[in-house]
Each structure stands twice: as C-alpha cells, then as structure tokens.
C-alpha cells in the first residue's frame, strides 16, 4: 500500500471517533490489551508521562515534550487529533513518524487488526507505543484521547500523571456532572504514582483527592505551587521571573503553572530538567514539537487568529481574549461538530460580531445551516458557507484592515485553514 492507501484503510476500515463520533466509540481496554500483548507490550520499554483533562492537555503535553527535548532526552509525544497530517499524532523529538513506518506497521499487522476489530484510536495508540520502542525513546508524553479510565492509553503505568482541568465535554460518554466527568479522568491515577492537578475546586477536587488516597498516590495541585502573573512575553512568578511562553492566549496561564508543577515533580523523581531547558521548552514549543492552532495568528491586516477551543470552557476563555483585542470589528468563521453542547457555546459568542457559519469536511460536522439556525436563536447573525475556505474567503472580503477574524469552534475547522 502507499501512504495514502494506508491512511484511507485506517479511516475507512477502522471506526474513527474524531471523524464519525459516537458510532466509532469503543470503550474498554480489552482490545487494547490484546493488541498490546500481541505486539510484545512495547509501552513497557521506556518511561511515560500521562496527561488527561478537558482542556489544555495538548498544550501541556507539547510543552513538557519540548522541555524534555531541550534537556537532552529522546522524547516521544503522542497526541490527538491531528490537524493536517495523521503523522502529527506520533513524534520523536518533534519529528513525525515516517510515512514508511506507518505503512509497514499496518501491512505487518493488518490481518490481526481485521480479526480483532479494534478502533482507529486503539490501533493508533499501539502504533505510537511501538514506534517509541523502536526509536528507543527515554520518555514518552502520552495524551489521553477521551476521558481516562477507559481510554486506550490507560494501559501504561507512568512516572507521573497530570490532569489539567475538568469542564463539560463528551457528556454522552463521561457523565452529565463535573464530579462524574472528574471520576472518569481520575481513572488514570495509578498506585503510588504522583499526580499533578492543574485546576480543581469543590466537588471535583474531592473526587481527585479520594481517588489519589485510594491509590496512595501523592497529589500536587499546581495552583498551590505556582501563582503566575501575566508578563510582557509570557508569565512571571518568584521561581521563574519573566518566563517567555510561545503559546499565546490568556488560558495558557493555568497550563503554564501545570507544566511547571509537573517539571518540579519530575526533577524530584530523578529527571534533570534545568532552568535553561525549562525556559527553552516554553519559549520554543512550536519549533520543537510542531504544535499549531493555539491562539495562532495566521494573517495580518486584518488580523486572523485561529484557535482549537471547541467546548464551553475553552470558548469562554478565547472569547474573553478576542473581545479584549484592539479592533474595529470582529468577524467569526465558526463551525462545530454535532455532539457538542452547541447552545452552551453559542451563549458565549459576542452578539456584535459578523458570523460566517460553516462546516468541516468530516461526517461528524454540524451542518452549517443548522448551526446558523441555532445561532439566530441566540441573537447571532451571519451567512452560512458549505466549506471552511469559502467562509474564510468571505470574511477576508468583508473585513477592514483594522478588523479581526477569528476562526474556530472545532479542531477540524482550524485544521482546514492551516
């Protein structure tokens, strides 16, 4: 098979949640364990760090990988979903897995896949574990796909667990209350393995404390360790004054504190992450890991910003930052997937903006016309466009040089403009 044929096989012959949604969701670890045993348990050949959370887990994962790379560790990074190329999900020292390695993995094990019938994510996770073993990484940063307790990545026993925060997302799988969702995320906490919690209060905090106590796992709350203040090029605190942070967006303040708390814990466990490597990782995370789509400026005159925030909590942060920008008028190119709480998100969008409702080219996309109809119920007005590019072209046509265009609502909308 060619690389394109291999990717088509992965998408079309294995159920892929990121494209199809609930029909592709296969909870439970039985298939993953079976596949992992078949491959010789590759995840046991290197150290791992496990990162869960509703928002921010991608930013924290990439930042930690950048810091580890800067400190000289051969570092694997597994994240999802990808934006442009499937291979973004699996990186070693920032380099994507080779196309031939993807082809070889699928061709070598295809008959086993077809007998086991795993999901796309289960196969992809094991491809990452296998790649990291072959590349002899020192440590791999593993981002949870969905939830935690039943996620395919949860077969690992990491050096450190991280849970960034809890908010409403994927309620049909994880529960309808924050404590229920927190309980699923807390499922990554392992016996005697330290866990860093980025942001938790009240009942959610109690869920984490209860699970950590049951597992005899030391628990560290990032906000108790690092109280950051905005600075000119990032954030600042007593331990790290004037810390340059390449990832922009006010919401990175909590992610930065979480990553710093994680680094401190890793150093206590024997890692050698110097201040120089920490600063290098924060300042050059995009260059070192290839991360995109986090409050990323992709155009000027008018300013064009894209962000992958796609749920109520993430959109709240980005809209607060958007309306605070110095601008004449806001234009918003917006699309969502059909399994999100659309009305909760729409209540957060500014009513005085011009909207360009659209849909990504995936089966899971919410039709632009339906999104436009629901948005009108919230006092949001604009035309709908059947492609993201058409919506962005229209926004560029109507925007003045001192206006701002925001592209978002879905990771897949952002992927199509990058």
ABEGO torsion letter per residue (X at the ends): XBAAAAAAAAAAABBBAAAAEAAABBBEAAAAAAAAAAAGGAAAABBBBBBBEABGAAAAAAAAAAAAAAAGBBBBBBBOBBAABAAAABBBGGBBBBAAAAAAAAAAAAAAAAAAGBBAAAAAAAAAAAAAAAAGBABBBBBBABEGAABAAAABBBABBBBABBBBBGAAAAEABAAAAAAAAAAABBBGBBBBBABBBEAAAAAAAAAAAAAGBBBBBAAAABBBBBBAAEBBBAABBGBBBABBEAAAAAAAAAAAAAAAAAAAAGBBBBAAAAAAAAAAAAAAAGBBGBGBBABBOBBBBBBABABAAAAAAAAAAAAABBBABBBBBBBBBAABBAAAAAAABBAABBBBBBBBBBAABBBAAAAAAAAAAAGBBEBBBABAAAAAAAAAAABBAABBBBBBGBAAAAAAAX
